[in-house]
Amino acid sequence: MTGPWLIPLSLILTLGTFGGASLYALNQPIGKFNSWGSALTGVLVSCLIMNLAGLGSMWMWGPNMFSKAIFTIYPYIGVGLFSAF
């Protein structure tokens, strides 16, 4: 059971996060973030590898602390990463 305020609040916070990141990026000069490309790609690849490792450990040994940690932490890293992209 969730409160009726949960979905509208989630929508407002999501739109605020991505809208603010988009407005900031649109107000910057073209090419300012080109130097971030390789670092962001490296983080993306490492997150993908860690997710695959979490899936593999869950497949081999069932739910465990490693897979739980990966699947709990990664969404927050992903939001920051894709906001930066």
C-alpha positions as CSV (number, residue, x, y, z in Angstrom):
1,M,0.0,0.0,0.0
2,T,1.3,3.4,-1.0
3,G,0.0,6.8,-0.4
4,P,-1.8,8.7,-3.2
5,W,1.0,11.3,-3.1
6,L,3.8,8.9,-4.1
7,I,3.4,8.8,-7.9
8,P,2.9,12.6,-8.4
9,L,5.8,13.3,-6.1
10,S,8.0,10.8,-8.0
11,L,7.0,12.4,-11.3
12,I,7.8,15.9,-10.1
13,L,11.2,14.9,-8.7
14,T,12.1,13.0,-11.9
15,L,11.0,15.8,-14.1
16,G,12.9,18.3,-11.9
17,T,16.1,16.3,-12.0
18,F,16.2,15.6,-15.7
19,G,14.7,19.0,-16.6
20,G,17.3,20.8,-14.5
21,A,20.2,18.8,-16.0
22,S,18.8,19.4,-19.5
23,L,18.4,23.2,-18.9
24,Y,22.0,23.4,-17.6
25,A,23.4,21.5,-20.6
26,L,21.4,23.6,-23.1
27,N,22.8,26.8,-21.6
28,Q,26.4,25.8,-21.9
29,P,28.5,26.5,-25.0
30,I,28.7,23.8,-27.6
31,G,31.5,21.3,-27.0
32,K,32.1,22.2,-23.3
33,F,31.4,18.6,-22.2
34,N,33.4,16.8,-24.9
35,S,36.2,16.1,-22.5
36,W,33.8,14.2,-20.3
37,G,33.0,11.6,-23.0
38,S,35.7,9.1,-22.3
39,A,35.2,9.2,-18.5
40,L,31.5,8.8,-18.8
41,T,31.9,5.9,-21.3
42,G,34.3,4.2,-18.9
43,V,31.8,4.5,-16.0
44,L,29.0,3.2,-18.3
45,V,31.1,0.1,-19.3
46,S,32.1,-0.6,-15.7
47,C,28.4,-0.4,-14.6
48,L,27.4,-2.8,-17.3
49,I,30.2,-5.2,-16.3
50,M,29.2,-5.0,-12.6
51,N,25.5,-5.6,-13.5
52,L,26.5,-8.6,-15.6
53,A,28.6,-9.9,-12.6
54,G,25.7,-9.4,-10.3
55,L,23.4,-11.3,-12.6
56,G,26.0,-14.1,-13.0
57,S,26.4,-14.4,-9.2
58,M,22.7,-14.5,-8.7
59,W,22.3,-17.1,-11.4
60,M,25.1,-19.3,-9.9
61,W,24.5,-18.9,-6.2
62,G,21.1,-17.4,-5.9
63,P,20.3,-14.1,-4.2
64,N,23.4,-13.0,-2.3
65,M,25.0,-9.9,-0.7
66,F,27.0,-9.0,-3.8
67,S,24.0,-9.1,-6.2
68,K,21.8,-7.2,-3.7
69,A,24.5,-4.5,-3.3
70,I,24.9,-4.2,-7.1
71,F,21.1,-3.9,-7.7
72,T,20.6,-1.5,-4.8
73,I,23.5,0.9,-5.6
74,Y,23.5,0.9,-9.4
75,P,20.2,2.8,-10.0
76,Y,21.6,5.8,-8.1
77,I,24.8,5.7,-10.1
78,G,22.8,5.3,-13.3
79,V,20.7,8.4,-12.6
80,G,23.8,10.5,-12.1
81,L,25.6,8.9,-15.1
82,F,22.8,9.5,-17.5
83,S,22.1,13.0,-16.2
84,A,25.8,13.7,-17.0
85,F,25.5,12.2,-20.4
